[in-house]
């Protein structure tokens, strides 16, 4: 059990703090033992932190006032990441600058109604999205008004993968997030929106929340903390089948992931139809080429109706022609056991990124060719593009445009 040495306050001062959110039950037992408390107190604390999502020790009413005071005197805090800035898109998407205990920041995105990423993947989330979209279209009701949302979560401060079309890549890598910092983004956003994940607390049914680990960073380069966060989030009330993790293709971690019994759905960032193009846009291909990537996926045991999603960012004139689509079809035919599905993502622009968006007719033709080849293919809706919240646009908000509002 380790704690960060210092926490930086907004006025620049520092103090020693010991965040509790994200600690495993074994660690919480150790904390309670320091105060000569019985192990069941750790269970009470765990429930308050991870199911009730309390924001301060004062709210842990299952513990005595005296015990809470003793814990505070020793530097213990709940330690949820803090939302310090927000930007709101015309489509209802919200992008948050989230400050961590050491003053570093990441970005997290709230998408009411989702972005269509789950369509066709055989999950309950997919069925809900497809049904609600159809109902919304028939009734002329915006899908964002339905009680369903997706949270896009970061796993690292910055990113080391260096995808050439991604704004986050310009940050480089600063550090991994802890399990508590990964799961804490979700808790902070759920608290902001007053979401109840379980029934029985004044609501007959819980809100439906989907999580996508597609924010800043490569989750599979922070594998242990990422998977610890997944297990923690399952405990808070988000089923693993409502989570999706995206990887650029970290083969050793994919092999570990295939052995997990509790795990999110998998999305693979393919983004090119051959190694030459993929290496140009995703340098990680030099370490693990497409053939090695596909081979690493074969041991993955899928749930009933589950599939592996392949994400494909369309870059104008680079990877968006019909010959590229034919090459994608040839790749998908190598892995029929994975029931592959393709999500097409129209590239989202960013400053100083030397690519262009594909022509709408090329996007339509690409989708048509893949569907003609027998593969479920969807175009993901861009969410929050006007506030740099869309796929590939996340960058620390303090470095970005002046559309932000500082919140208390």
C-alpha positions in Angstrom: 0.0 0.0 0.0 1.6 3.2 -1.2 0.5 6.8 -1.1 1.7 9.9 -3.1 4.1 11.9 -1.0 2.5 15.3 -1.6 -0.7 16.9 -2.9 -0.6 20.2 -4.6 -3.4 22.6 -3.7 -4.8 25.3 -6.0 -2.8 28.0 -4.2 0.4 26.1 -4.9 1.0 24.8 -1.4 1.7 21.1 -0.8 0.7 18.7 2.0 1.0 15.0 2.7 -2.2 13.2 2.0 -3.2 9.5 1.8 -6.1 9.0 -0.6 -8.4 6.1 0.2 -10.4 5.8 -3.0 -9.2 3.0 -5.1 -7.6 0.9 -2.3 -8.4 -2.8 -2.3 -10.3 -4.2 0.6 -7.0 -5.8 2.0 -5.4 -2.3 2.0 -8.5 -0.8 3.8 -8.2 -3.5 6.4 -4.6 -2.4 7.0 -5.8 1.2 7.4 -8.4 0.2 9.9 -5.9 -1.9 11.8 -3.8 1.2 12.3 -6.6 2.6 14.4 -7.3 -0.7 16.2 -10.6 -1.2 14.4 -12.1 -4.6 13.5 -12.0 -5.8 9.8 -15.7 -5.2 9.3 -15.0 -1.4 9.5 -13.0 -1.8 6.2 -16.1 -3.3 4.6 -18.1 -0.2 5.7 -15.4 2.1 4.4 -15.1 0.2 1.1 -18.9 0.6 0.6 -18.9 4.3 1.3 -15.9 4.9 -1.0 -16.8 2.7 -3.9 -20.5 2.2 -3.9 -21.8 5.4 -2.3 -19.0 7.5 -3.9 -18.6 9.8 -0.9 -16.5 12.9 -1.5 -15.2 13.5 2.0 -14.6 11.5 5.2 -17.3 13.5 6.9 -19.8 11.6 4.7 -18.7 8.2 5.9 -21.3 8.1 8.6 -20.9 4.4 9.1 -17.7 5.3 11.0 -17.7 7.2 14.2 -16.9 10.9 14.3 -13.9 10.2 16.5 -12.5 7.6 14.1 -13.0 10.0 11.1 -11.2 12.7 13.0 -8.3 10.4 13.8 -8.0 9.4 10.2 -8.1 13.0 9.0 -5.4 13.9 11.5 -3.2 11.1 10.0 -3.7 12.6 6.5 -6.3 10.2 5.1 -8.7 11.7 2.6 -11.2 10.2 0.1 -9.0 11.5 -2.7 -11.3 11.5 -5.7 -9.8 13.3 -8.7 -11.1 16.9 -9.0 -13.0 18.3 -12.0 -11.5 21.8 -12.3 -12.6 22.9 -15.7 -15.4 21.9 -18.1 -16.4 22.6 -21.7 -19.8 21.8 -23.1 -20.5 21.0 -26.8 -23.5 22.0 -28.9 -24.4 18.3 -28.9 -24.4 18.0 -25.1 -21.0 16.3 -24.7 -19.0 17.6 -21.8 -15.2 17.5 -21.6 -13.6 17.8 -18.2 -10.1 18.7 -17.1 -9.5 16.4 -14.1 -6.7 17.3 -11.6 -4.9 14.5 -9.8 -3.3 14.6 -6.4 0.1 15.6 -7.6 -1.3 18.4 -9.8 -1.1 16.5 -13.1 -4.2 16.6 -15.3 -6.1 14.3 -17.6 -9.3 14.7 -19.6 -12.5 12.8 -19.3 -15.6 13.0 -21.5 -19.3 12.6 -20.8 -21.5 11.7 -23.8 -25.2 11.6 -23.1 -26.7 9.1 -25.5 -23.4 7.6 -26.4 -21.5 7.8 -29.7 -22.8 4.7 -31.5 -19.7 2.7 -30.7 -21.6 -0.2 -29.2 -23.9 -0.8 -32.2 -23.7 -4.3 -33.5 -21.4 -5.7 -30.8 -24.0 -8.1 -29.4 -24.2 -6.5 -26.0 -27.1 -5.2 -23.9 -25.7 -1.7 -24.5 -25.9 -2.2 -28.2 -29.5 -3.3 -28.1 -30.4 -0.3 -26.0 -28.7 2.1 -28.3 -30.2 0.7 -31.4 -33.7 0.6 -29.9 -33.4 4.1 -28.5 -32.0 5.6 -31.7 -34.9 4.1 -33.6 -37.4 5.4 -31.1 -35.8 8.8 -31.0 -35.9 9.0 -34.8 -39.6 8.0 -34.9 -40.6 10.4 -32.2 -38.3 13.2 -33.1 -36.8 13.1 -29.6 -33.0 13.6 -29.2 -31.3 10.4 -28.1 -29.4 12.5 -25.5 -32.6 12.8 -23.5 -32.7 9.1 -22.7 -31.2 7.8 -19.5 -28.1 6.4 -21.0 -24.6 7.9 -21.3 -21.0 6.9 -22.1 -18.0 8.1 -20.1 -14.6 8.2 -21.9 -11.8 7.5 -19.4 -8.1 8.2 -19.5 -5.5 5.8 -18.3 -2.2 7.7 -18.5 -1.0 11.3 -18.3 -0.2 11.7 -22.0 0.5 8.8 -24.3 3.6 7.0 -25.5 2.2 5.3 -28.6 2.6 8.4 -30.9 -0.2 7.8 -33.4 0.5 10.5 -36.0 -3.2 11.5 -36.4 -3.8 11.9 -32.6 -3.6 15.2 -30.7 -2.8 13.4 -27.4 0.3 12.0 -28.9 1.9 15.5 -28.9 2.0 15.4 -25.1 4.3 12.4 -24.9 4.0 10.3 -21.7 4.3 11.7 -18.2 3.1 8.8 -16.0 0.6 6.0 -15.5 -2.5 6.6 -13.6 -3.3 4.5 -10.5 -6.3 2.3 -10.3 -8.0 4.9 -8.1 -7.2 7.7 -10.5 -8.7 5.7 -13.4 -11.9 4.7 -11.5 -12.0 8.0 -9.8 -12.6 9.8 -13.0 -15.8 7.8 -13.4 -16.9 8.4 -9.8 -16.3 12.2 -10.2 -18.3 12.4 -13.4 -21.2 10.2 -12.0 -21.3 12.5 -8.9 -21.4 15.6 -11.1 -24.5 14.2 -12.9 -26.2 12.6 -9.9 -26.2 9.1 -11.4 -27.3 6.2 -9.3 -25.9 2.9 -10.6 -27.9 0.6 -8.3 -31.6 0.5 -7.5 -32.7 0.8 -3.9 -31.5 4.3 -3.1 -34.6 6.2 -4.0 -34.8 4.9 -7.6 -36.6 1.9 -8.9 -34.1 1.4 -11.7 -30.5 2.5 -12.1 -29.2 4.7 -14.9 -27.5 2.9 -17.7 -23.8 3.9 -18.0 -21.3 2.6 -20.5 -17.5 3.1 -20.1 -15.0 3.4 -22.8 -11.3 3.4 -21.9 -10.4 5.4 -25.0 -9.2 8.7 -23.4 -5.6 9.8 -22.9 -3.1 7.0 -22.9 -2.8 3.4 -23.9 -4.5 1.2 -21.2 -2.5 -1.9 -22.1 0.7 0.0 -21.3 -0.7 0.5 -17.8 -2.2 -3.0 -17.6 -2.2 -3.8 -13.9 -3.6 -0.5 -12.8 -6.2 -0.6 -15.6 -7.4 -4.0 -14.7 -7.5 -3.1 -11.0 -9.7 -0.2 -12.0 -12.0 -2.4 -14.0 -12.5 -4.7 -11.0 -13.1 -1.7 -8.8 -15.7 -0.3 -11.2 -17.5 -3.6 -11.4 -17.8 -3.4 -7.6 -19.3 0.1 -7.9 -22.1 -1.1 -10.1 -20.9 -1.0 -13.7 -20.8 -4.5 -15.3 -17.7 -5.4 -17.2 -19.9 -6.1 -20.2 -20.8 -2.3 -20.3 -17.1 -1.4 -20.6 -14.9 -1.3 -23.7 -11.2 -0.9 -23.8 -9.3 0.2 -26.8 -5.7 -0.8 -27.6 -3.3 0.1 -30.3 -2.1 -3.5 -30.2 0.2 -4.2 -27.2 0.6 -7.9 -27.9 1.9 -9.1 -24.5 -1.0 -7.3 -22.7 -3.6 -8.7 -25.2 -2.3 -12.2 -24.4 -2.8 -11.4 -20.6 -6.2 -9.9 -21.3 -7.3 -13.1 -23.0 -6.9 -15.0 -19.7 -9.0 -12.6 -17.6 -12.4 -13.8 -16.3 -13.6 -10.3 -15.6 -12.9 -8.0 -18.5 -14.3 -5.3 -20.7 -15.1 -5.8 -24.4 -12.2 -5.3 -26.7 -11.7 -2.7 -29.4 -8.5 -2.8 -31.5 -7.3 0.4 -33.2 -6.4 -1.0 -36.6 -6.5 2.2 -38.7 -4.8 0.8 -41.7 -5.2 -2.2 -44.0 -1.5 -3.1 -44.4 1.7 -2.8 -42.5 3.2 -0.1 -44.7 0.4 2.3 -44.1 -0.1 1.3 -40.5 3.6 1.9 -39.7 3.4 5.4 -41.2 0.4 6.4 -39.0 1.0 4.1 -36.0 4.8 3.6 -35.4 4.0 0.9 -32.9 3.5 -1.4 -35.9 7.3 -1.6 -36.1 7.2 -3.6 -32.9 4.0 -5.6 -33.4 2.8 -5.9 -37.0 -0.7 -6.6 -38.1 0.0 -10.4 -38.4 1.3 -10.5 -34.8 -1.6 -8.4 -33.6 -4.3 -10.7 -35.2 -2.5 -13.8 -33.9 -2.5 -12.5 -30.3 -6.3 -12.1 -30.5 -7.1 -15.7 -31.3 -7.1 -17.1 -27.7 -9.7 -14.6 -26.6 -12.8 -16.4 -25.4 -15.9 -14.3 -26.3 -19.1 -14.0 -24.4 -22.3 -15.1 -26.1 -22.9 -12.8 -29.1 -19.8 -10.8 -28.2 -17.4 -9.7 -31.0 -14.1 -8.0 -31.3 -14.4 -4.4 -32.6 -11.8 -3.0 -35.0 -11.6 0.7 -35.0 -10.5 2.4 -38.3 -9.8 6.1 -38.4 -10.4 7.2 -42.0 -7.7 9.7 -43.2 -8.3 11.5 -46.4 -6.3 10.0 -49.2 -4.2 7.8 -46.9 -6.3 4.7 -46.0 -9.8 5.5 -47.2 -10.0 4.0 -50.7 -11.8 0.9 -51.9 -8.5 -1.0 -52.3 -7.9 -0.4 -48.6 -11.4 -1.7 -47.8 -10.7 -4.9 -49.7 -7.5 -5.4 -47.7 -9.5 -4.9 -44.5 -11.9 -7.6 -45.6 -9.0 -9.9 -46.3 -7.7 -9.3 -42.8 -11.1 -9.9 -41.2 -11.4 -13.2 -43.0 -8.4 -14.5 -41.2 -10.2 -14.3 -37.8 -13.8 -15.5 -38.2 -13.8 -16.9 -34.7 -13.6 -13.3 -33.3 -16.8 -12.3 -35.2 -15.2 -9.0 -36.2 -17.1 -5.8 -36.4 -15.7 -2.6 -37.8 -16.2 0.9 -36.5 -15.3 3.6 -39.0 -14.2 6.9 -37.4 -14.0 10.0 -39.6 -10.7 11.7 -38.5 -11.3 14.5 -36.1 -9.0 17.5 -36.9 -6.5 18.9 -34.4 -4.0 21.8 -34.7 -0.7 21.0 -36.4 -1.8 17.5 -37.4 -1.0 17.1 -41.1 -4.0 15.0 -42.2 -7.3 15.8 -43.8 -10.8 14.4 -43.4 -12.0 11.9 -46.0 -14.6 12.8 -48.6 -18.2 11.9 -47.4 -18.6 9.8 -50.6 -15.4 7.9 -49.8 -16.6 7.1 -46.3 -19.9 5.9 -47.6 -18.2 3.7 -50.3 -15.8 2.3 -47.7 -18.7 1.3 -45.4 -20.6 -0.2 -48.3 -17.7 -2.3 -49.5 -17.1 -3.8 -46.0 -20.8 -4.5 -45.6 -20.8 -6.1 -49.0 -18.0 -8.3 -47.8 -20.2 -9.5 -45.0 -18.9 -7.5 -42.1 -21.0 -5.3 -39.7 -19.6 -1.9 -40.2 -20.8 1.3 -38.5 -19.7 5.0 -38.6 -19.2 6.3 -35.1 -20.9 9.6 -34.4 -18.4 12.4 -33.6 -19.2 13.7 -30.2 -17.9 17.1 -28.9 -15.8 17.8 -32.0 -16.3 21.6 -31.5 -14.7 21.4 -28.0 -11.9 19.0 -28.9 -13.6 16.1 -27.1 -13.9 13.7 -30.0 -11.8 10.6 -30.7 -8.1 11.6 -31.0 -8.6 15.2 -29.9 -8.0 14.9 -26.2 -5.1 17.1 -24.9 -4.7 18.8 -21.6 -7.4 21.5 -21.5 -5.0 24.1 -20.0 -3.2 24.0 -23.4 -6.3 24.4 -25.5 -8.8 26.9 -26.6 -10.5 29.5 -24.4 -14.0 28.0 -24.4 -13.6 26.7 -20.9 -15.4 27.6 -17.7 -13.6 27.1 -14.4 -16.0 25.5 -11.9 -15.8 25.4 -8.1 
